[in-house]
Amino acid sequence: MVWDWQYAWDVFPDIAINGLRITLVATVLGSLVAYALGLVLALLRRSRFTLVRTATWGFVEFVRSTPLLVQIFFFFFVLPDFGVQFDPLTTGVIALGLHYATYTAEVYRAGIEAVPRGQWDAAVALSLPRVRTWTAVILPQAVPRVLPALGNYTISMLKETPLLLMIGVLDIVGVANQLGSRAFRYVEPITIAGVLFLVLSYAASLLVRWMERRVRYAH
């Protein structure tokens, strides 16, 4: 099949505008869910209560050990049977965020454990409340250390957004596939989708490298 530049130019706006918008929305919102929930899970893993620690560990391992696509299907097709139903994009954001929260939780845990023991001892010596110790001493030192790793998971999430096509969310790949099926020409739209993902991933990787340099310089 010969490459048709006119057809490629005709389909580019739909892919670059409509598909790109959904891809970015799913990635950004999914990342925010993953960052927030991951921090909660990391803190629960350090709970003084054995039952809480064990339950959190089991949840994290269960989610990490099951495919993201299965989780997306579960949220979209199974939860409605229990009266819990969301629109496809919201379902995708929740599934992405929850799945990657189990990975960011481990990143946060590593960052927290990297805080020198002396910082904990100093907080105890100053009689700081537990909440104050976390918010003013530990997390401000732990989170900057793990920002590059969190950025890498955001890039991974970006590349997982095409899975949402399975529940009707038309991201870059979804729009490209839809346009290709209309004209029975897939080479141009799928190639454009691939190039857009390459550009987005490379731009994100440059941002992560910049963050790594800033963190390294700060420490």
Buried (B, 14 or more C-beta within 10 A) or exposed (E): EEEBEEBBEBBBEBBBEBBBEBBBBBBBBBBEBBBEBBBEBBBBBBEEEEEBBEEBBEBBEEBEEEEBBEBBBEBBEEBEEEEEEBEBBBBBBBBBBBBBBBBBBBBBBBBBEEBEEEBEEEBEEEEBEEEEBBEEBBBEBBBBBBBBBBBBBBBEBBBBBBBBBBBEBBBBBBBBBBBBEEEEBBBBBBEBBEBBBEEBBEEBEEBBEEBBEEBEEEE
